[in-house]
Structures are given as C-alpha cells and as structure tokens.
Amino acid sequence: MATTNVSSTLVTTAQELKEFLSTISASNTLYLDLEGKSLGRHGTICIISILVYPEQSVQLIDVTTLGKATFTTTSDNKNTLKSILEDSNIVKCLWDCRNDADALLALYQVSINGVVDIQLLENATRSGPKTYLCGLAKAIDMDLKLKYTDRVLWTATKNAVSAEMANDVFAKRPMDDKTFQYCVNDIIHLPALRALYSSRLTSDWAAKVKDAIKNRLAEIRSPHYQPESDKKKFGPWDLSNGKKTLSWDEWEDLLQDQAEDEAQGWDELENILQDQAEDEAQGWDELENILQDQAEDAAQGSNDFDDRYDDYDDLCGQTDDPCYGGAFDECWDKY
C-alpha cells in the first residue's frame, strides 16, 4: 500500500531555502518534479517539488518568487540547489526527466546528474509491449493499490488543475490550495512506484535503463530537442518489429468503441427482428384479407348463379320434354 503521510511546505524566502538545503545529504534520495508554463527550454519554471526520502517531507520551492536565488542561495554547509542537483552522488528520481532537465539547463544553466527515471523503470519491467511510454496517472492507477478515496481525490485534483494550465496556474500568487496539493500529489507516489519497478528489474534491464537515462540527458542538450514532440511518447525499446501497436489510452478507446459497436449491433439486430416480425404479421393479415376477399367473391359468384338459375326456370318453365323445345333455345340464347 502506497503511503501519502507526508509533511509539505511552500518555500518562498531565501532563509527558508537555506534551512531546507542544510538538511540534505548524500544519504538522502530526492524525488523531483517541476511545474511551469510550457515546461522546457521555451517555457518557465514556477515550482520545484522535492520529496526528501526517507524523511518523507515535501518542499515546494517557489521559483516564481525566488527567481535565480532559487539556485544560488547558499546554505550553512555551503550547498546550493544547483550544486545538489548537479551532484551525481545524490540520487534524484523523476518521472520522465526530459523536459525538467531541459528547462533547468536552458533557463538556469543547471545540469542535473544522478538521475533515476522511473518512467523508464516502468517501461523496462512491463510485461506487455514496450513501444509506448506510460504516463504517471496511468501508472498510479494500474500499479498502486491506493484506497478508493485517495485515488478519487488524487484524480479530481489532477483534473481540476490540468484544466487551468492554459491560464499559467502555477505562476499565480498566492498559490491556490488545490494547485499546492497538485504539486505534492505528483511526487508523493514516486517512491512506491520506484520500489515496485526496481523489485522486478533484472540486471540486464538495469543496464539498459542506465543507458537510456544517459541518452535522455544527452538528448536534451541537442539544439534540435523539441519538448512537445509527438515522438516523446515512444519508449527506447521497440519490440514490435515495426508493427503498429497501441498506447494505453488508445487501447482504452478501442475497447470502448468495440463495446459501443457491439451494443449498437444488438440494437440493430433487435430492430431487424422486430421489423421482420411486423412484416410477417402484416403478411399474415394481408393473406387473411386475400382469403376473405376470395371467400366473399366465391359466395357472391354462387349467389349470382342461383339468381340466374331462378331466372332460367321462370323463363323456360317446367316440362317433361328433355329437349325443352323452343323455350330451351330461347333460354340458351339469353344466357
């Protein structure tokens, strides 16, 4: 069961930042996430969320308020946030490090090291196709056994703040409580996810993950790196042999479409059977009407014959002569 029992603080002054930096040592593992508008070399960094493990404390560094001092403020033990992020002896864990690392390097000349990319751990240890990468929300939903209320609250907060991102929600001050919780939520489950995927990781795949992380950090140094590229949805290990595969979201859409098509198919079949039943009932009604008309015509024909026979008797009269004589000829000519 993933734990969410963490303390969280918004760091808005240089003194608060100095005190926080003094608590970090090489024995700690840092779980990071950056928030901003169009995060990357062409955007902004507004918040740096840091979960210090194993202490389970979360600090939200207010980059919008502190500016460059975020990275240059020096603690009593001579650490800056820049030196900590660049220290390869201090492990920094992120979910997809690319845009975070790109923004740090391009905007503040911070070259992050000691990175563990948990998204790559998930991709490496996944039993299914590895072509497409998995998002954090999907990983939490599928791989962590959260309580129902925790999952609902996490998702509701994620959706509410995501809907406001176009309005530069992370730069607004004072920070909204929901935005604050969103930043905390994006890192509180990272330790559990890392532990889960690491327990499944073989030595061969561990080496592949290490190389893939190096490639990601090298990729963001390229002048051609595009933070919003569609190619970023692909993992580094394509085992599909060039065949088209589907992402998690595409699989969900496909299954939903199939369910809707199947339901529509049953509705159409029901309508067809109902139409056939109505047509069959109408056919029987029409046949009954035809038979009734034929019966009436037959009855009418019989009545006409009786009437004509009576007229014949009246005209010809009764006679014992089998030939009827002239009266028969007259009747025959009339009828």
KOLROTI-640496 format. One record per residue (C-alpha): residue number from 1; x, y, z. Coordinates in pm, 1 decimal, m for minus. Example, Ala and Ser with C-alpha at 12.3 -4.5 7.8 and 13.67 -1.06 7.14 Angstrom:
<num:1	xx:1230.0	yy:m450.0	zz:780.0>
<num:2	xx:1367.0	yy:m106.0	zz:714.0>
***
This chain:
<num:1	xx:0.0	yy:0.0	zz:0.0>
<num:2	xx:144.3	yy:335.1	zz:m103.6>
<num:3	xx:172.4	yy:587.2	zz:175.9>
<num:4	xx:69.8	yy:951.5	zz:145.7>
<num:5	xx:159.6	yy:1055.2	zz:502.0>
<num:6	xx:398.9	yy:1339.6	zz:424.5>
<num:7	xx:450.0	yy:1691.1	zz:553.2>
<num:8	xx:460.7	yy:1966.3	zz:290.7>
<num:9	xx:583.1	yy:2327.3	zz:294.2>
<num:10	xx:598.3	yy:2611.7	zz:42.4>
<num:11	xx:946.3	yy:2771.6	zz:44.8>
<num:12	xx:920.5	yy:3138.1	zz:m53.9>
<num:13	xx:1220.6	yy:3309.9	zz:113.4>
<num:14	xx:1599.1	yy:3273.2	zz:91.8>
<num:15	xx:1619.0	yy:3193.8	zz:463.1>
<num:16	xx:1364.7	yy:2912.4	zz:433.1>
<num:17	xx:1557.8	yy:2777.3	zz:135.3>
<num:18	xx:1890.7	yy:2789.2	zz:325.8>
<num:19	xx:1740.6	yy:2593.1	zz:613.2>
<num:20	xx:1598.4	yy:2333.1	zz:378.2>
<num:21	xx:1921.4	yy:2286.9	zz:183.5>
<num:22	xx:2111.7	yy:2230.0	zz:509.3>
<num:23	xx:1904.2	yy:1915.5	zz:575.6>
<num:24	xx:2006.9	yy:1740.2	zz:251.4>
<num:25	xx:2298.6	yy:1497.8	zz:246.4>
<num:26	xx:2436.1	yy:1233.3	zz:11.6>
<num:27	xx:2245.1	yy:968.6	zz:208.3>
<num:28	xx:1912.9	yy:1116.1	zz:100.1>
<num:29	xx:1724.6	yy:1030.0	zz:m214.9>
<num:30	xx:1538.4	yy:1321.3	zz:m373.7>
<num:31	xx:1217.1	yy:1277.1	zz:m568.9>
<num:32	xx:1164.3	yy:1573.4	zz:m800.6>
<num:33	xx:902.7	yy:1727.7	zz:m1021.9>
<num:34	xx:899.4	yy:2068.1	zz:m1190.2>
<num:35	xx:591.6	yy:2270.7	zz:m1279.7>
<num:36	xx:564.4	yy:2568.2	zz:m1509.3>
<num:37	xx:408.5	yy:2700.6	zz:m1824.5>
<num:38	xx:517.9	yy:2502.2	zz:m2133.4>
<num:39	xx:787.7	yy:2335.9	zz:m1921.0>
<num:40	xx:1110.5	yy:2320.5	zz:m2118.8>
<num:41	xx:1361.0	yy:2549.7	zz:m2289.0>
<num:42	xx:1088.1	yy:2775.8	zz:m2428.4>
<num:43	xx:877.0	yy:2792.8	zz:m2112.8>
<num:44	xx:909.3	yy:2872.9	zz:m1742.7>
<num:45	xx:979.3	yy:2700.6	zz:m1411.9>
<num:46	xx:738.4	yy:2809.8	zz:m1139.3>
<num:47	xx:767.8	yy:2535.4	zz:m876.8>
<num:48	xx:1027.9	yy:2270.4	zz:m795.9>
<num:49	xx:870.2	yy:1998.0	zz:m582.3>
<num:50	xx:1119.4	yy:1795.0	zz:m376.9>
<num:51	xx:1036.6	yy:1494.3	zz:m161.6>
<num:52	xx:1327.5	yy:1407.9	zz:68.3>
<num:53	xx:1345.0	yy:1034.4	zz:130.0>
<num:54	xx:1337.4	yy:861.6	zz:376.4>
<num:55	xx:1221.3	yy:1164.0	zz:580.7>
<num:56	xx:901.1	yy:1183.5	zz:369.5>
<num:57	xx:894.3	yy:1563.6	zz:373.8>
<num:58	xx:792.5	yy:1765.8	zz:69.0>
<num:59	xx:920.6	yy:2115.1	zz:m5.1>
<num:60	xx:775.0	yy:2323.2	zz:m286.4>
<num:61	xx:1042.2	yy:2571.2	zz:m392.9>
<num:62	xx:873.6	yy:2888.5	zz:m520.3>
<num:63	xx:1085.8	yy:2973.3	zz:m825.5>
<num:64	xx:837.5	yy:3239.4	zz:m935.0>
<num:65	xx:907.2	yy:3432.6	zz:m612.8>
<num:66	xx:1276.4	yy:3349.6	zz:m559.5>
<num:67	xx:1391.8	yy:3370.3	zz:m920.5>
<num:68	xx:1763.2	yy:3298.5	zz:m974.6>
<num:69	xx:1815.8	yy:3293.2	zz:m598.0>
<num:70	xx:1648.3	yy:2951.5	zz:m609.3>
<num:71	xx:1976.3	yy:2810.2	zz:m740.5>
<num:72	xx:2236.8	yy:3047.0	zz:m593.1>
<num:73	xx:2125.8	yy:3074.0	zz:m228.4>
<num:74	xx:2395.3	yy:2905.6	zz:m15.5>
<num:75	xx:2324.9	yy:2702.9	zz:295.9>
<num:76	xx:2540.8	yy:2699.7	zz:610.0>
<num:77	xx:2706.2	yy:2379.3	zz:485.5>
<num:78	xx:2793.4	yy:2552.5	zz:154.3>
<num:79	xx:2528.7	yy:2380.4	zz:m57.8>
<num:80	xx:2315.4	yy:2543.8	zz:m321.9>
<num:81	xx:2023.4	yy:2384.0	zz:m500.0>
<num:82	xx:2232.4	yy:2397.5	zz:m816.8>
<num:83	xx:2520.5	yy:2206.7	zz:m657.0>
<num:84	xx:2282.4	yy:1947.9	zz:m511.7>
<num:85	xx:2109.1	yy:1888.8	zz:m844.5>
<num:86	xx:2442.5	yy:1856.0	zz:m1023.1>
<num:87	xx:2592.3	yy:1619.7	zz:m761.9>
<num:88	xx:2591.7	yy:1269.0	zz:m909.5>
<num:89	xx:2630.9	yy:1118.2	zz:m558.2>
<num:90	xx:2284.3	yy:1239.1	zz:m459.6>
<num:91	xx:2016.0	yy:1031.4	zz:m629.8>
<num:92	xx:1738.8	yy:1229.8	zz:m799.0>
<num:93	xx:1429.6	yy:1036.4	zz:m908.8>
<num:94	xx:1185.0	yy:1179.5	zz:m1163.0>
<num:95	xx:901.2	yy:1056.9	zz:m1382.0>
<num:96	xx:1028.1	yy:1140.6	zz:m1732.0>
<num:97	xx:1328.3	yy:1364.3	zz:m1668.9>
<num:98	xx:1349.0	yy:1517.5	zz:m2015.9>
<num:99	xx:1152.5	yy:1843.9	zz:m2000.1>
<num:100	xx:1256.4	yy:1904.1	zz:m1638.5>
<num:101	xx:1623.6	yy:1865.5	zz:m1727.1>
<num:102	xx:1579.2	yy:2071.9	zz:m2043.3>
<num:103	xx:1420.9	yy:2360.9	zz:m1850.0>
<num:104	xx:1688.0	yy:2355.5	zz:m1577.4>
<num:105	xx:1970.9	yy:2362.2	zz:m1831.5>
<num:106	xx:1827.0	yy:2616.7	zz:m2073.7>
<num:107	xx:1676.8	yy:2859.9	zz:m1822.9>
<num:108	xx:1916.1	yy:2840.2	zz:m1524.5>
<num:109	xx:2226.3	yy:2657.4	zz:m1654.8>
<num:110	xx:2176.6	yy:2368.9	zz:m1412.4>
<num:111	xx:2294.9	yy:2030.1	zz:m1542.7>
<num:112	xx:2114.1	yy:1766.8	zz:m1337.8>
<num:113	xx:2303.7	yy:1443.9	zz:m1256.1>
<num:114	xx:2245.1	yy:1125.5	zz:m1055.4>
<num:115	xx:1909.5	yy:1074.4	zz:m1228.3>
<num:116	xx:1680.3	yy:771.6	zz:m1197.0>
<num:117	xx:1396.0	yy:794.3	zz:m1447.1>
<num:118	xx:1105.9	yy:596.6	zz:m1301.6>
<num:119	xx:913.3	yy:608.8	zz:m1627.4>
<num:120	xx:1193.2	yy:406.1	zz:m1789.4>
<num:121	xx:1182.2	yy:158.3	zz:m1499.5>
<num:122	xx:813.3	yy:102.8	zz:m1571.1>
<num:123	xx:875.2	yy:58.7	zz:m1941.8>
<num:124	xx:1162.3	yy:m184.4	zz:m1883.3>
<num:125	xx:971.5	yy:m405.6	zz:m1637.9>
<num:126	xx:638.2	yy:m405.4	zz:m1821.0>
<num:127	xx:529.2	yy:m750.0	zz:m1939.5>
<num:128	xx:338.3	yy:m618.7	zz:m2240.5>
<num:129	xx:456.7	yy:m419.8	zz:m2544.8>
<num:130	xx:716.7	yy:m153.8	zz:m2466.7>
<num:131	xx:665.1	yy:67.8	zz:m2770.5>
<num:132	xx:469.0	yy:340.2	zz:m2591.1>
<num:133	xx:558.7	yy:510.1	zz:m2263.5>
<num:134	xx:318.4	yy:521.8	zz:m1970.5>
<num:135	xx:207.2	yy:842.1	zz:m1801.5>
<num:136	xx:226.2	yy:893.7	zz:m1426.3>
<num:137	xx:m151.0	yy:894.7	zz:m1375.2>
<num:138	xx:m188.7	yy:564.9	zz:m1560.2>
<num:139	xx:96.1	yy:406.1	zz:m1362.4>
<num:140	xx:m55.7	yy:510.0	zz:m1029.7>
<num:141	xx:m397.0	yy:381.9	zz:m1135.8>
<num:142	xx:m272.6	yy:46.2	zz:m1262.6>
<num:143	xx:20.3	yy:m37.7	zz:m1036.0>
<num:144	xx:m50.4	yy:111.0	zz:m691.5>
<num:145	xx:m316.5	yy:m22.3	zz:m458.0>
<num:146	xx:m447.6	yy:311.3	zz:m338.9>
<num:147	xx:m753.3	yy:340.5	zz:m121.8>
<num:148	xx:m1059.6	yy:432.4	zz:m322.1>
<num:149	xx:m1092.0	yy:774.9	zz:m157.2>
<num:150	xx:m720.7	yy:851.5	zz:m211.1>
<num:151	xx:m747.2	yy:760.3	zz:m578.5>
<num:152	xx:m1061.3	yy:969.7	zz:m628.9>
<num:153	xx:m910.8	yy:1274.9	zz:m457.8>
<num:154	xx:m582.8	yy:1238.5	zz:m648.0>
<num:155	xx:m764.5	yy:1217.9	zz:m982.6>
<num:156	xx:m1003.5	yy:1503.7	zz:m901.7>
<num:157	xx:m716.5	yy:1735.3	zz:m808.3>
<num:158	xx:m520.6	yy:1634.3	zz:m1118.4>
<num:159	xx:m814.4	yy:1704.6	zz:m1348.3>
<num:160	xx:m911.9	yy:2034.0	zz:m1184.0>
<num:161	xx:m563.7	yy:2187.8	zz:m1204.8>
<num:162	xx:m490.7	yy:2044.2	zz:m1550.0>
<num:163	xx:m796.3	yy:2228.4	zz:m1678.4>
<num:164	xx:m639.3	yy:2558.3	zz:m1563.0>
<num:165	xx:m288.0	yy:2507.1	zz:m1700.5>
<num:166	xx:m350.3	yy:2728.3	zz:m2001.8>
<num:167	xx:m401.7	yy:3015.6	zz:m1754.9>
<num:168	xx:m47.2	yy:2980.6	zz:m1611.7>
<num:169	xx:m192.5	yy:2843.3	zz:m1289.4>
<num:170	xx:149.0	yy:2760.4	zz:m1132.4>
<num:171	xx:262.2	yy:3124.1	zz:m1150.7>
<num:172	xx:m38.3	yy:3267.2	zz:m965.2>
<num:173	xx:32.8	yy:3403.7	zz:m617.7>
<num:174	xx:m82.0	yy:3342.1	zz:m357.6>
<num:175	xx:m85.0	yy:2981.3	zz:m467.5>
<num:176	xx:m423.3	yy:2815.7	zz:m463.3>
<num:177	xx:m461.3	yy:2525.2	zz:m217.7>
<num:178	xx:m562.8	yy:2290.7	zz:m497.2>
<num:179	xx:m256.6	yy:2386.5	zz:m703.0>
<num:180	xx:m36.6	yy:2328.0	zz:m398.0>
<num:181	xx:m186.9	yy:1982.0	zz:m347.9>
<num:182	xx:m143.8	yy:1904.2	zz:m717.9>
<num:183	xx:231.4	yy:1966.9	zz:m689.3>
<num:184	xx:254.4	yy:1747.3	zz:m380.4>
<num:185	xx:48.4	yy:1472.6	zz:m544.1>
<num:186	xx:283.9	yy:1449.1	zz:m840.7>
<num:187	xx:570.1	yy:1323.9	zz:m622.9>
<num:188	xx:422.8	yy:1151.4	zz:m317.5>
<num:189	xx:373.7	yy:820.8	zz:m501.6>
<num:190	xx:709.9	yy:816.7	zz:m679.2>
<num:191	xx:892.7	yy:624.7	zz:m400.1>
<num:192	xx:635.9	yy:343.5	zz:m410.3>
<num:193	xx:649.6	yy:323.1	zz:m788.8>
<num:194	xx:1028.7	yy:314.2	zz:m791.1>
<num:195	xx:1034.5	yy:39.0	zz:m528.1>
<num:196	xx:779.1	yy:m166.7	zz:m722.9>
<num:197	xx:954.9	yy:m146.2	zz:m1058.4>
<num:198	xx:1302.2	yy:m192.6	zz:m909.4>
<num:199	xx:1188.0	yy:m517.6	zz:m748.7>
<num:200	xx:1104.3	yy:m650.1	zz:m1096.3>
<num:201	xx:1421.6	yy:m527.1	zz:m1265.9>
<num:202	xx:1678.2	yy:m780.8	zz:m1384.6>
<num:203	xx:2048.2	yy:m695.6	zz:m1409.9>
<num:204	xx:2030.0	yy:m692.0	zz:m1790.8>
<num:205	xx:1741.8	yy:m449.2	zz:m1793.1>
<num:206	xx:1904.2	yy:m236.0	zz:m1522.1>
<num:207	xx:2196.4	yy:m178.4	zz:m1758.4>
<num:208	xx:1956.9	yy:m90.1	zz:m2040.4>
<num:209	xx:1773.6	yy:159.8	zz:m1818.7>
<num:210	xx:2100.8	yy:322.9	zz:m1716.6>
<num:211	xx:2198.2	yy:369.5	zz:m2081.5>
<num:212	xx:1851.9	yy:502.5	zz:m2168.8>
<num:213	xx:1874.0	yy:765.6	zz:m1891.7>
<num:214	xx:2212.1	yy:879.0	zz:m2025.5>
<num:215	xx:2059.7	yy:906.6	zz:m2371.0>
<num:216	xx:1772.8	yy:1118.8	zz:m2238.9>
<num:217	xx:2009.1	yy:1359.2	zz:m2064.0>
<num:218	xx:2218.4	yy:1381.9	zz:m2380.1>
<num:219	xx:1908.1	yy:1431.5	zz:m2593.9>
<num:220	xx:1801.0	yy:1748.2	zz:m2410.1>
<num:221	xx:2140.4	yy:1906.0	zz:m2481.6>
<num:222	xx:2071.9	yy:1894.7	zz:m2853.1>
<num:223	xx:1963.5	yy:2222.3	zz:m3016.5>
<num:224	xx:1705.6	yy:2015.5	zz:m3202.9>
<num:225	xx:1531.9	yy:1878.8	zz:m2892.6>
<num:226	xx:1158.1	yy:1950.2	zz:m2902.5>
<num:227	xx:984.7	yy:1942.2	zz:m2561.1>
<num:228	xx:640.1	yy:1888.1	zz:m2715.0>
<num:229	xx:736.6	yy:1639.5	zz:m2986.6>
<num:230	xx:496.7	yy:1350.9	zz:m3055.0>
<num:231	xx:800.0	yy:1122.5	zz:m3072.2>
<num:232	xx:837.0	yy:1152.6	zz:m2694.8>
<num:233	xx:553.9	yy:905.9	zz:m2643.1>
<num:234	xx:770.4	yy:620.0	zz:m2772.2>
<num:235	xx:991.0	yy:414.5	zz:m2540.0>
<num:236	xx:1353.9	yy:333.1	zz:m2617.0>
<num:237	xx:1286.0	yy:m39.8	zz:m2659.6>
<num:238	xx:1055.4	yy:m108.3	zz:m2952.1>
<num:239	xx:989.6	yy:m483.9	zz:m2959.2>
<num:240	xx:703.3	yy:m459.6	zz:m3208.7>
<num:241	xx:926.0	yy:m533.7	zz:m3511.5>
<num:242	xx:793.7	yy:m227.0	zz:m3687.6>
<num:243	xx:429.4	yy:m324.2	zz:m3638.5>
<num:244	xx:175.0	yy:m69.2	zz:m3524.7>
<num:245	xx:99.6	yy:m102.7	zz:m3154.9>
<num:246	xx:m136.2	yy:89.6	zz:m2931.9>
<num:247	xx:m76.7	yy:307.1	zz:m2628.7>
<num:248	xx:m273.7	yy:250.9	zz:m2306.9>
<num:249	xx:m513.6	yy:533.8	zz:m2394.5>
<num:250	xx:m556.0	yy:402.3	zz:m2749.0>
<num:251	xx:m632.5	yy:54.7	zz:m2611.6>
<num:252	xx:m897.5	yy:204.0	zz:m2382.0>
<num:253	xx:m1053.2	yy:398.2	zz:m2670.7>
<num:254	xx:m1051.6	yy:86.4	zz:m2891.2>
<num:255	xx:m1219.1	yy:m130.9	zz:m2627.4>
<num:256	xx:m1479.2	yy:138.1	zz:m2559.4>
<num:257	xx:m1552.1	yy:172.3	zz:m2931.1>
<num:258	xx:m1585.2	yy:m205.6	zz:m2962.5>
<num:259	xx:m1825.8	yy:m215.4	zz:m2667.7>
<num:260	xx:m2032.8	yy:64.7	zz:m2819.1>
<num:261	xx:m2031.0	yy:m105.6	zz:m3160.4>
<num:262	xx:m2138.5	yy:m433.7	zz:m3002.8>
<num:263	xx:m2420.3	yy:m261.6	zz:m2814.5>
<num:264	xx:m2526.9	yy:m85.4	zz:m3133.5>
<num:265	xx:m2511.0	yy:m416.8	zz:m3318.2>
<num:266	xx:m2750.1	yy:m576.7	zz:m3069.6>
<num:267	xx:m2984.5	yy:m277.2	zz:m3103.2>
<num:268	xx:m2975.7	yy:m305.1	zz:m3482.3>
<num:269	xx:m3039.5	yy:m681.5	zz:m3464.9>
<num:270	xx:m3332.0	yy:m623.0	zz:m3230.6>
<num:271	xx:m3473.9	yy:m364.6	zz:m3471.2>
<num:272	xx:m3428.4	yy:m601.7	zz:m3766.8>
<num:273	xx:m3604.7	yy:m886.3	zz:m3582.6>
<num:274	xx:m3883.5	yy:m651.3	zz:m3478.4>
<num:275	xx:m3924.6	yy:m530.5	zz:m3837.6>
<num:276	xx:m3930.0	yy:m890.0	zz:m3959.7>
<num:277	xx:m4191.9	yy:m979.3	zz:m3700.0>
<num:278	xx:m4403.1	yy:m679.6	zz:m3802.5>
<num:279	xx:m4361.9	yy:m765.6	zz:m4171.8>
<num:280	xx:m4456.6	yy:m1127.2	zz:m4101.7>
<num:281	xx:m4762.1	yy:m1019.8	zz:m3903.8>
<num:282	xx:m4859.1	yy:m780.3	zz:m4183.5>
<num:283	xx:m4810.7	yy:m1062.1	zz:m4435.4>
<num:284	xx:m5048.3	yy:m1285.5	zz:m4243.5>
<num:285	xx:m5300.5	yy:m1000.1	zz:m4222.9>
<num:286	xx:m5274.5	yy:m945.2	zz:m4598.3>
<num:287	xx:m5311.4	yy:m1319.1	zz:m4667.8>
<num:288	xx:m5615.3	yy:m1332.8	zz:m4440.1>
<num:289	xx:m5766.5	yy:m1036.4	zz:m4624.4>
<num:290	xx:m5698.1	yy:m1203.0	zz:m4962.5>
<num:291	xx:m5859.9	yy:m1527.8	zz:m4849.4>
<num:292	xx:m6153.8	yy:m1338.1	zz:m4706.6>
<num:293	xx:m6194.3	yy:m1147.5	zz:m5034.0>
<num:294	xx:m6176.9	yy:m1473.1	zz:m5228.6>
<num:295	xx:m6435.8	yy:m1628.9	zz:m4998.4>
<num:296	xx:m6662.8	yy:m1329.0	zz:m5043.9>
<num:297	xx:m6613.3	yy:m1337.4	zz:m5422.9>
<num:298	xx:m6693.6	yy:m1710.6	zz:m5423.0>
<num:299	xx:m7006.0	yy:m1651.7	zz:m5217.1>
<num:300	xx:m7109.8	yy:m1368.4	zz:m5445.5>
<num:301	xx:m7049.8	yy:m1589.8	zz:m5751.1>
<num:302	xx:m7268.8	yy:m1862.0	zz:m5602.0>
<num:303	xx:m7547.9	yy:m1613.0	zz:m5534.3>
<num:304	xx:m7528.4	yy:m1481.4	zz:m5891.3>
<num:305	xx:m7552.2	yy:m1835.2	zz:m6026.9>
<num:306	xx:m7857.8	yy:m1908.5	zz:m5810.6>
<num:307	xx:m8024.3	yy:m1587.9	zz:m5932.1>
<num:308	xx:m7958.7	yy:m1670.6	zz:m6296.0>
<num:309	xx:m8082.7	yy:m2027.5	zz:m6248.0>
<num:310	xx:m8405.8	yy:m1893.9	zz:m6098.1>
<num:311	xx:m8446.3	yy:m1659.7	zz:m6394.3>
<num:312	xx:m8387.0	yy:m1951.8	zz:m6627.3>
<num:313	xx:m8658.7	yy:m2156.6	zz:m6454.1>
<num:314	xx:m8902.0	yy:m1866.4	zz:m6473.8>
<num:315	xx:m8837.6	yy:m1817.7	zz:m6842.5>
<num:316	xx:m8829.8	yy:m2177.8	zz:m6952.1>
<num:317	xx:m9097.0	yy:m2319.9	zz:m6722.9>
<num:318	xx:m9123.4	yy:m2678.5	zz:m6614.5>
<num:319	xx:m9163.2	yy:m2951.9	zz:m6882.3>
<num:320	xx:m9121.5	yy:m3317.3	zz:m6910.1>
<num:321	xx:m8970.4	yy:m3278.6	zz:m7254.4>
<num:322	xx:m8599.7	yy:m3349.3	zz:m7220.6>
<num:323	xx:m8524.1	yy:m3114.6	zz:m7506.8>
<num:324	xx:m8735.2	yy:m2825.3	zz:m7374.3>
<num:325	xx:m8825.1	yy:m2739.2	zz:m7729.5>
<num:326	xx:m8833.5	yy:m2373.8	zz:m7831.2>
<num:327	xx:m8830.6	yy:m2248.0	zz:m7473.3>
<num:328	xx:m8488.8	yy:m2410.1	zz:m7416.4>
<num:329	xx:m8345.8	yy:m2246.8	zz:m7727.6>
<num:330	xx:m8472.1	yy:m1908.0	zz:m7612.0>
<num:331	xx:m8320.9	yy:m1955.0	zz:m7267.8>
<num:332	xx:m7992.2	yy:m2072.0	zz:m7414.4>
<num:333	xx:m7967.8	yy:m1767.9	zz:m7639.4>
<num:334	xx:m8033.5	yy:m1538.1	zz:m7340.4>
<num:335	xx:m7776.5	yy:m1695.1	zz:m7109.4>
***
